[in-house]
Amino acid sequence: MGQAVPDSCVTEREFRYSTLAAVNHFHLSAVVSAARDVISCCIACRLAYAVRGWHSPPGYGDGELTAEEMSKYPPYTFATADVIALGEGIKAVSVQCRFTRHCIWRDLPSGVESTANVVSTLMRIQAITGGMKILWVDCASYFRSREFRESSWTKLSAEVRLLPRPAPWTGSHERHHRSMLNYLRNITRNSAGRVRLLSPIDRETLYDRVALTHNTMPLGGYIVCGPELRYLCPDLLAYGHVRTLGASAVIKVEVPQLPYRICRQTRQVYLSEVWSRIKKTNADVCPRLRAGYGDLDPGRTVLVYVPTPRKLAQPFVIAHVVQRINNRVEVVHPTGARTKEHCYNVVPLSRHPTDYTTREQGPSLIDLRLRVWVIDASGQGEWYEGQVVDQSGLMEVLVRWSNGDPEEWLDLETENWSPLFDDGDISP
């Protein structure tokens, strides 16, 4: 179908090809209905607007058990296994029960992802959890190998099933790994998140603490235990009781007599109303800069915010401004690499007030226009004009050059300079 064009163009198109440009009342219901009928019968339009969808939910193939059916079997009968990289060559094998969402980690020997190492680690995990009759894994090379399938059957009595390649997240373990990794990063912040400094035994003890925290997190429901209510968690589903560790044993695990629906509504009201007001109040107290920084001139030394996954790593790198591009700046790093950063991610560097030398006497030179004789590498010199924008002490000033060069601190007592005036007079 053609597109609407001005009336002056209709005569030009009249003898070239057919068009619907003469129809200018597309809002009529009859025209809209007719257009939809044409599009619905057009094979090309249907192919262009086709959307790919799943015939069945991803990861839920024919013959698989539902959650209600899996609840009739012991924990870890149906499990998902994966290898997690913790940085610096340290890796762990994770196994999660598909019904209870109970999870356990064990250290991978030497950090090498081989069939023998993975199977030996799974044997250690099976000795603790039991089960593991049907094991879901992703499509990694060592999981797809015949050796892993045969070793799992002979040593674990487990049947290996592969998660679909286009949807590996259907194992439902990725989001649990993210929560556990965040907690692991918090408890290892004293070593910048590095677990390589620990021995294998200490690492597994650390993994047990992380897994215990994950396995005792509420799932959003309660069960009746005598006259009391207890929150539902993976540990309770897997073992029938909630374990405690260290100081957590003192914490009362019972919950108040409040339905979960009321607690959830209270949380939603707090996040939507109270938290919003708190953020708005903080924004009024410390308003965010609306306009771009006026001191991000070319050549200015700045700090660029670069977030890092490790908590104690340096989040800033030094760079110099090359040019301004609307609300972004192009900076060059000491390595020579150039990146474009948002103004809010760039912090200009300037002298701290304690670094200034006190001017005991003499006039202020700020806003003074001057010219300075600068000698280049070949021994030849040239006058450069600029303006004083800052001053430290009596004659140490920060000059902003008129030609756009980077600002520079100069000691006028050691420089050949002269002031400039608006009338063109140049004083010696």
Sequence and secondary structure as in RCSB ss.txt:
>XXXX:A:sequence
MGQAVPDSCVTEREFRYSTLAAVNHFHLSAVVSAARDVISCCIACRLAYAVRGWHSPPGYGDGELTAEEMSKYPP
YTFATADVIALGEGIKAVSVQCRFTRHCIWRDLPSGVESTANVVSTLMRIQAITGGMKILWVDCASYFRSREFRE
SSWTKLSAEVRLLPRPAPWTGSHERHHRSMLNYLRNITRNSAGRVRLLSPIDRETLYDRVALTHNTMPLGGYIVC
GPELRYLCPDLLAYGHVRTLGASAVIKVEVPQLPYRICRQTRQVYLSEVWSRIKKTNADVCPRLRAGYGDLDPGR
TVLVYVPTPRKLAQPFVIAHVVQRINNRVEVVHPTGARTKEHCYNVVPLSRHPTDYTTREQGPSLIDLRLRVWVI
DASGQGEWYEGQVVDQSGLMEVLVRWSNGDPEEWLDLETENWSPLFDDGDISP
>XXXX:A:secstr
      GGGHHHHTTTS  STT   TTSHHHHHHHHHHHHH HHHHHHT     SS TT  TT   HHHHTTS T
TSEEEEEEEEEETTEEEEEEEETTT  EEEEE GGG   HHHHHHHHHHHHHHH   SEEEE S HHHHSHHHHH
HIIIII  EEEE  TT GGGGS HHHHHHHHHHHHHHTGGGTT  TTS HHHHHHHHHHHHHHHHTS  S EEEE
TTEEEE  HHHHHHSS    GGGGGS  B  S  HHHHHHHHHHIIIIIHHHHHHHHHHHS    S  TT  TT 
EEEEE   SSTTS  EEEEEEEEEETTEEEEE TTS EEEEEGGGEEE    GGGS    SS   TT EEEEEEE
 TTS EEEEEEEEEEEETTTEEEEEETTS   EEEETTSS EEEB TTS B  
